[in-house]
Amino acid sequence: MDVRVVPALDVQDLDRAVALAAALGAHPGVSGFKVGFSLGLAHGLPEVVRRLREVTTRPVVYDHQKAATDIPDTAPLFAATLAAAGIDEGILFPQAGPATLEAWVGALRQAGLKVIVGGLMTHRAYRVSEGGFLADEGVLRIYRDAAALGVRAFVVPLTKPDAVRAIAIELASVKELELYSPGFGAQGGDPAGLGFLSRLNLIVGRTLLEAKDPAAVVDSIIGREWTA
């Protein structure tokens, strides 16, 4: 499995985030940097992107945690906000239904952003079968419907390999499929559990943020043979 790393800059301290981006900004094993609400709300996305652009040319991915849970009508406003800030890619979790999925995917595309769609999260008690709120079939349908809209990039949790296998079957016909997986490190996810995949972008947060030598951590991740 070809593994690349997307550092998750989920902190409030912008200097700390920029320092990690500077340490990894040109690393060949890093495919982008993920920014969440903590930096976006604390400093404003334009300033966050401006500071990151001083140290890296890698794509900046915005994860609103979670976007696309609103009505379809707000999609253009969200997309325009990301585009104006200089965000390259946006993660959507369209739990609000198919109309929202279609509107928000379309709005991000029209604004020139790459669209990444997720439906299943890493933690317990998310789907009905786990004691959660969301129907298992509904979660699976998010991936199926997004693929039908032409989406090629998806978020799948490292912590639920059996569920990801079912999702991968749904996405088997997608050409140039890209998968992004959170759950490494503190959450106990093991990339070997997804060894049936050929490529994976591993979203890594605390493991890198707390590392004395983050480049060495990335080296160890991409240099290992992750097989089931």
Order of alpha helices (4+ residues) and beta strands (2+ residues): beta-alpha-beta-alpha-alpha-beta-alpha-beta-alpha-beta-alpha-beta-alpha-beta-beta-alpha-alpha
